[in-house]
Amino acid sequence: MKERLVQGGTLALLLMMGLFVVAGPSGLIAWGENQRLLDQQNARLAELRLERDHLKNRVALLNPRSADPDLTGELLRSNLNVAHPDEMVMLLPK
């Protein structure tokens, strides 16, 4: 009787361990979900890196020692709504 109880407990323990391997927090099912989340985060990281590079370029162009005249003119016109009398302003959708 004692031997059957030990074997039953061992079998239950092995079944529980198998269940955790498949459906546990770091099991096979969760591994697929984690891989999908990792791919999403990598895509988002790539987007943020592109945005960061774009902003770095704009900051470099607005350096007070050597500001880009085209960019400063564009910013002045867009922020202050200033235009020369002979200019025609066309707003384009972004």
Secondary structure, DSSP 8 states (H G I E B T S, - for coil): -HHHHHHHHHHHHHHHHHHHHHHSTTSHHHHHHHHHHHHHHHHHHHHHHHHHHHHHHHHHHT-TTS--HHHHHHHHHHHH----TT--------
